Amino acid sequence: VISGKEVAWPHKTVNFDDRLLQNWKAKLVGAAGIATLGTICWCFSLTQGLTYLSYDLPFAFRADLHPEEALVVCMDDESRIQLHQPVQGPWNRGLHLRLLNELFARHAKAVVFDVLFDEPWPDPAVDEQFATAIKSHGRVVLGASCRFSGGHGEPVVGQLRRAIEPLGSAAAWGVAELPKDPDGVIRRHFYDEQYTNLAWQAAALTSTTLSDRETLRWINFYGPSGTLPHVSFCKVLEPGGIKDQAISNKVVFIGMAPIINYQGSQSPDEFNTPYTRWFGTTSPGVEIHATAFLNLVRGDWLNRVP
């Protein structure tokens, strides 16, 4: 029986005006709750933490990937001991020259030094020979450093340090700094309006078509430290220490690995990654540069959902 705005069933009567009022009140309470929760998250910077968690979480469950386009050569404790190099301070530049020639003799595609050659070597002839070898091989990227100061209302100024001459003009160069998030984790590709980074320069050097350098790219880590192919510096110089096919047609990244000093501490070139949250492991900077390079050449970096 229908009479006015009431619908009568044998045991129940429903008033549509009351039902609409109840729905409206429920929606209002829900909206207010969501707004309140959003305000709390904003006030206490919880949204940033949730963003970082949404990035870190998938790495805890995804299986490791094993790209083969790059090789990491580690300046590690084994190499330091075998080659009689200092715990602190630059390694013998003649060793870098030997390594460079050895890598290209085994048909490396390109060589990237995550090393800052910003001081002349005591023997100028070594720098001359190193620069000549770099020019001769032609597919080399050298590390540079850019330290930023300012902010908080002051203009941000970058202080660039590059390889000294004649090395600086012998090869392309890229900034080796990595952008830390406020919680100290590396999650993003480096970007600056004025300077390119090691990964970008290496990708450009290997004829990869790149565009939109200003695009925000998030690093797609392929696994924890040690997932990418890697070898000790000294093994490359040692006859039979590494097979030729492990180097041939690879882009080789050279940089520091953890070294224990007399105080028991490791290299400062160690960084937190998403795997640090779950497993406590860190990664040397050279591995992160190689990972960013692989993201660019494979086109598999991560993007944030709009």
MOSULTA-V257794 format. One record per residue. N is the residue number from 0. RES is the residue in one letter. SS is DSSP state (H for helix, E for strand, L for the rest). PHI is phi as a letter, one per 40 degrees, with the letter a starting at -180 (999 if undefined). D_FIRST is the distance of its C-alpha to the first C-alpha in whole Angstrom. Layout:
n=N res=RES ss=SS phi=PHI d_first=D_FIRST
n=N res=RES ss=SS phi=PHI d_first=D_FIRST
This chain:
n=0 res=V ss=L phi=999 d_first=0
n=1 res=I ss=E phi=b d_first=4
n=2 res=S ss=E phi=b d_first=6
n=3 res=G ss=L phi=g d_first=10
n=4 res=K ss=L phi=b d_first=11
n=5 res=E ss=E phi=b d_first=9
n=6 res=V ss=E phi=b d_first=6
n=7 res=A ss=E phi=b d_first=5
n=8 res=W ss=L phi=b d_first=7
n=9 res=P ss=L phi=d d_first=9
n=10 res=H ss=L phi=b d_first=12
n=11 res=K ss=L phi=a d_first=11
n=12 res=T ss=E phi=b d_first=10
n=13 res=V ss=E phi=b d_first=12
n=14 res=N ss=E phi=b d_first=13
n=15 res=F ss=H phi=c d_first=15
n=16 res=D ss=H phi=c d_first=18
n=17 res=D ss=H phi=c d_first=19
n=18 res=R ss=H phi=c d_first=19
n=19 res=L ss=H phi=c d_first=21
n=20 res=L ss=H phi=c d_first=23
n=21 res=Q ss=H phi=c d_first=24
n=22 res=N ss=H phi=c d_first=25
n=23 res=W ss=H phi=c d_first=27
n=24 res=K ss=H phi=c d_first=29
n=25 res=A ss=H phi=c d_first=29
n=26 res=K ss=H phi=c d_first=31
n=27 res=L ss=H phi=c d_first=33
n=28 res=V ss=H phi=c d_first=34
n=29 res=G ss=H phi=c d_first=35
n=30 res=A ss=H phi=c d_first=37
n=31 res=A ss=H phi=c d_first=39
n=32 res=G ss=H phi=c d_first=40
n=33 res=I ss=H phi=c d_first=41
n=34 res=A ss=H phi=c d_first=43
n=35 res=T ss=H phi=c d_first=44
n=36 res=L ss=H phi=c d_first=45
n=37 res=G ss=H phi=c d_first=47
n=38 res=T ss=H phi=c d_first=49
n=39 res=I ss=H phi=c d_first=50
n=40 res=C ss=H phi=c d_first=51
n=41 res=W ss=H phi=c d_first=53
n=42 res=C ss=H phi=c d_first=55
n=43 res=F ss=L phi=b d_first=56
n=44 res=S ss=L phi=f d_first=57
n=45 res=L ss=H phi=c d_first=55
n=46 res=T ss=H phi=c d_first=53
n=47 res=Q ss=H phi=c d_first=57
n=48 res=G ss=H phi=c d_first=57
n=49 res=L ss=H phi=c d_first=54
n=50 res=T ss=H phi=c d_first=55
n=51 res=Y ss=H phi=c d_first=58
n=52 res=L ss=H phi=c d_first=57
n=53 res=S ss=H phi=c d_first=55
n=54 res=Y ss=H phi=c d_first=58
n=55 res=D ss=H phi=c d_first=60
n=56 res=L ss=H phi=d d_first=57
n=57 res=P ss=H phi=c d_first=57
n=58 res=F ss=H phi=c d_first=61
n=59 res=A ss=H phi=c d_first=61
n=60 res=F ss=L phi=b d_first=59
n=61 res=R ss=L phi=c d_first=60
n=62 res=A ss=L phi=c d_first=63
n=63 res=D ss=L phi=c d_first=67
n=64 res=L ss=L phi=b d_first=68
n=65 res=H ss=L phi=b d_first=71
n=66 res=P ss=L phi=c d_first=72
n=67 res=E ss=L phi=b d_first=76
n=68 res=E ss=L phi=c d_first=77
n=69 res=A ss=E phi=b d_first=78
n=70 res=L ss=E phi=b d_first=81
n=71 res=V ss=E phi=b d_first=81
n=72 res=V ss=E phi=b d_first=85
n=73 res=C ss=E phi=c d_first=85
n=74 res=M ss=E phi=c d_first=88
n=75 res=D ss=L phi=b d_first=87
n=76 res=D ss=H phi=c d_first=89
n=77 res=E ss=H phi=d d_first=91
n=78 res=S ss=H phi=c d_first=92
n=79 res=R ss=H phi=d d_first=93
n=80 res=I ss=H phi=c d_first=96
n=81 res=Q ss=H phi=c d_first=97
n=82 res=L ss=H phi=b d_first=98
n=83 res=H ss=L phi=f d_first=99
n=84 res=Q ss=L phi=b d_first=97
n=85 res=P ss=L phi=c d_first=96
n=86 res=V ss=L phi=c d_first=93
n=87 res=Q ss=L phi=b d_first=92
n=88 res=G ss=L phi=g d_first=94
n=89 res=P ss=L phi=c d_first=94
n=90 res=W ss=L phi=c d_first=95
n=91 res=N ss=L phi=d d_first=98
n=92 res=R ss=H phi=c d_first=97
n=93 res=G ss=H phi=c d_first=100
n=94 res=L ss=H phi=c d_first=97
n=95 res=H ss=H phi=c d_first=94
n=96 res=L ss=H phi=c d_first=97
n=97 res=R ss=H phi=c d_first=97
n=98 res=L ss=H phi=c d_first=94
n=99 res=L ss=H phi=d d_first=93
n=100 res=N ss=H phi=c d_first=96
n=101 res=E ss=H phi=c d_first=95
n=102 res=L ss=H phi=c d_first=91
n=103 res=F ss=H phi=c d_first=92
n=104 res=A ss=H phi=c d_first=95
n=105 res=R ss=L phi=b d_first=92
n=106 res=H ss=L phi=g d_first=90
n=107 res=A ss=L phi=c d_first=87
n=108 res=K ss=L phi=c d_first=85
n=109 res=A ss=E phi=a d_first=85
n=110 res=V ss=E phi=b d_first=86
n=111 res=V ss=E phi=b d_first=84
n=112 res=F ss=E phi=c d_first=86
n=113 res=D ss=L phi=c d_first=84
n=114 res=V ss=L phi=b d_first=87
n=115 res=L ss=L phi=b d_first=88
n=116 res=F ss=L phi=c d_first=92
n=117 res=D ss=L phi=c d_first=92
n=118 res=E ss=L phi=b d_first=96
n=119 res=P ss=L phi=c d_first=99
n=120 res=W ss=L phi=c d_first=100
n=121 res=P ss=L phi=d d_first=104
n=122 res=D ss=L phi=c d_first=105
n=123 res=P ss=H phi=d d_first=105
n=124 res=A ss=H phi=c d_first=105
n=125 res=V ss=H phi=c d_first=102
n=126 res=D ss=H phi=c d_first=100
n=127 res=E ss=H phi=c d_first=102
n=128 res=Q ss=H phi=c d_first=102
n=129 res=F ss=H phi=c d_first=98
n=130 res=A ss=H phi=c d_first=97
n=131 res=T ss=H phi=c d_first=99
n=132 res=A ss=H phi=c d_first=97
n=133 res=I ss=H phi=c d_first=94
n=134 res=K ss=H phi=c d_first=95
n=135 res=S ss=H phi=c d_first=96
n=136 res=H ss=H phi=c d_first=93
n=137 res=G ss=L phi=g d_first=91
n=138 res=R ss=L phi=b d_first=87
n=139 res=V ss=E phi=b d_first=87
n=140 res=V ss=E phi=b d_first=85
n=141 res=L ss=E phi=b d_first=87
n=142 res=G ss=E phi=c d_first=85
n=143 res=A ss=E phi=b d_first=84
n=144 res=S ss=E phi=b d_first=83
n=145 res=C ss=E phi=b d_first=81
n=146 res=R ss=E phi=c d_first=81
n=147 res=F ss=E phi=c d_first=78
n=148 res=S ss=E phi=b d_first=79
n=149 res=G ss=E phi=h d_first=77
n=150 res=G ss=E phi=g d_first=73
n=151 res=H ss=L phi=f d_first=72
n=152 res=G ss=L phi=g d_first=72
n=153 res=E ss=E phi=c d_first=76
n=154 res=P ss=E phi=c d_first=76
n=155 res=V ss=E phi=c d_first=76
n=156 res=V ss=E phi=b d_first=79
n=157 res=G ss=E phi=b d_first=80
n=158 res=Q ss=E phi=b d_first=84
n=159 res=L ss=E phi=c d_first=85
n=160 res=R ss=E phi=b d_first=87
n=161 res=R ss=L phi=b d_first=88
n=162 res=A ss=L phi=c d_first=91
n=163 res=I ss=L phi=c d_first=95
n=164 res=E ss=L phi=c d_first=97
n=165 res=P ss=L phi=c d_first=98
n=166 res=L ss=L phi=c d_first=95
n=167 res=G ss=L phi=d d_first=92
n=168 res=S ss=L phi=c d_first=93
n=169 res=A ss=L phi=c d_first=93
n=170 res=A ss=L phi=a d_first=90
n=171 res=A ss=E phi=c d_first=86
n=172 res=W ss=E phi=a d_first=85
n=173 res=G ss=E phi=a d_first=81
n=174 res=V ss=E phi=c d_first=80
n=175 res=A ss=L phi=c d_first=80
n=176 res=E ss=L phi=c d_first=77
n=177 res=L ss=L phi=b d_first=74
n=178 res=P ss=L phi=c d_first=71
n=179 res=K ss=E phi=c d_first=70
n=180 res=D ss=L phi=c d_first=66
n=181 res=P ss=L phi=d d_first=66
n=182 res=D ss=L phi=c d_first=66
n=183 res=G ss=L phi=g d_first=69
n=184 res=V ss=E phi=c d_first=68
n=185 res=I ss=E phi=c d_first=69
n=186 res=R ss=L phi=b d_first=65
n=187 res=R ss=E phi=b d_first=66
n=188 res=H ss=L phi=c d_first=69
n=189 res=F ss=L phi=c d_first=71
n=190 res=Y ss=L phi=a d_first=71
n=191 res=D ss=L phi=a d_first=73
n=192 res=E ss=L phi=c d_first=74
n=193 res=Q ss=L phi=c d_first=78
n=194 res=Y ss=L phi=b d_first=78
n=195 res=T ss=L phi=c d_first=77
n=196 res=N ss=E phi=b d_first=77
n=197 res=L ss=H phi=d d_first=79
n=198 res=A ss=H phi=c d_first=76
n=199 res=W ss=H phi=c d_first=75
n=200 res=Q ss=H phi=c d_first=79
n=201 res=A ss=H phi=c d_first=79
n=202 res=A ss=H phi=c d_first=77
n=203 res=A ss=H phi=c d_first=78
n=204 res=L ss=H phi=c d_first=81
n=205 res=T ss=L phi=c d_first=80
n=206 res=S ss=L phi=g d_first=79
n=207 res=T ss=L phi=c d_first=75
n=208 res=T ss=L phi=c d_first=73
n=209 res=L ss=L phi=b d_first=72
n=210 res=S ss=L phi=a d_first=70
n=211 res=D ss=L phi=f d_first=68
n=212 res=R ss=L phi=c d_first=70
n=213 res=E ss=L phi=c d_first=68
n=214 res=T ss=L phi=c d_first=65
n=215 res=L ss=L phi=c d_first=63
n=216 res=R ss=L phi=b d_first=64
n=217 res=W ss=E phi=c d_first=63
n=218 res=I ss=L phi=c d_first=66
n=219 res=N ss=L phi=c d_first=65
n=220 res=F ss=L phi=c d_first=67
n=221 res=Y ss=L phi=c d_first=68
n=222 res=G ss=L phi=i d_first=68
n=223 res=P ss=L phi=c d_first=70
n=224 res=S ss=L phi=d d_first=74
n=225 res=G ss=L phi=g d_first=76
n=226 res=T ss=L phi=c d_first=73
n=227 res=L ss=L phi=c d_first=75
n=228 res=P ss=L phi=d d_first=79
n=229 res=H ss=E phi=a d_first=81
n=230 res=V ss=E phi=a d_first=85
n=231 res=S ss=E phi=c d_first=88
n=232 res=F ss=H phi=d d_first=90
n=233 res=C ss=H phi=c d_first=93
n=234 res=K ss=H phi=c d_first=92
n=235 res=V ss=H phi=c d_first=92
n=236 res=L ss=H phi=c d_first=95
n=237 res=E ss=L phi=c d_first=96
n=238 res=P ss=L phi=d d_first=98
n=239 res=G ss=L phi=g d_first=95
n=240 res=G ss=L phi=c d_first=93
n=241 res=I ss=L phi=a d_first=90
n=242 res=K ss=L phi=c d_first=90
n=243 res=D ss=H phi=d d_first=90
n=244 res=Q ss=H phi=c d_first=86
n=245 res=A ss=H phi=c d_first=85
n=246 res=I ss=L phi=b d_first=86
n=247 res=S ss=L phi=d d_first=86
n=248 res=N ss=L phi=g d_first=84
n=249 res=K ss=L phi=b d_first=82
n=250 res=V ss=E phi=c d_first=82
n=251 res=V ss=E phi=b d_first=83
n=252 res=F ss=E phi=b d_first=82
n=253 res=I ss=E phi=b d_first=85
n=254 res=G ss=E phi=a d_first=84
n=255 res=M ss=E phi=c d_first=85
n=256 res=A ss=L phi=b d_first=83
n=257 res=P ss=L phi=d d_first=83
n=258 res=I ss=L phi=b d_first=87
n=259 res=I ss=L phi=c d_first=88
n=260 res=N ss=L phi=c d_first=90
n=261 res=Y ss=L phi=c d_first=92
n=262 res=Q ss=L phi=c d_first=90
n=263 res=G ss=L phi=g d_first=87
n=264 res=S ss=L phi=c d_first=85
n=265 res=Q ss=L phi=c d_first=84
n=266 res=S ss=L phi=c d_first=84
n=267 res=P ss=L phi=c d_first=82
n=268 res=D ss=L phi=c d_first=80
n=269 res=E ss=E phi=b d_first=78
n=270 res=F ss=E phi=b d_first=74
n=271 res=N ss=E phi=c d_first=71
n=272 res=T ss=L phi=b d_first=68
n=273 res=P ss=H phi=d d_first=65
n=274 res=Y ss=H phi=c d_first=66
n=275 res=T ss=H phi=c d_first=68
n=276 res=R ss=H phi=c d_first=65
n=277 res=W ss=H phi=c d_first=64
n=278 res=F ss=H phi=b d_first=68
n=279 res=G ss=L phi=g d_first=70
n=280 res=T ss=L phi=c d_first=72
n=281 res=T ss=E phi=b d_first=73
n=282 res=S ss=E phi=b d_first=75
n=283 res=P ss=E phi=c d_first=78
n=284 res=G ss=H phi=d d_first=77
n=285 res=V ss=H phi=c d_first=79
n=286 res=E ss=H phi=c d_first=76
n=287 res=I ss=H phi=c d_first=74
n=288 res=H ss=H phi=c d_first=76
n=289 res=A ss=H phi=c d_first=76
n=290 res=T ss=H phi=c d_first=72
n=291 res=A ss=H phi=c d_first=71
n=292 res=F ss=H phi=d d_first=74
n=293 res=L ss=H phi=c d_first=72
n=294 res=N ss=H phi=d d_first=69
n=295 res=L ss=H phi=c d_first=70
n=296 res=V ss=H phi=c d_first=72
n=297 res=R ss=H phi=c d_first=69
n=298 res=G ss=L phi=g d_first=66
n=299 res=D ss=L phi=b d_first=64
n=300 res=W ss=L phi=c d_first=64
n=301 res=L ss=E phi=b d_first=61
n=302 res=N ss=L phi=b d_first=58
n=303 res=R ss=L phi=c d_first=56
n=304 res=V ss=L phi=c d_first=52
n=305 res=P ss=L phi=d d_first=51
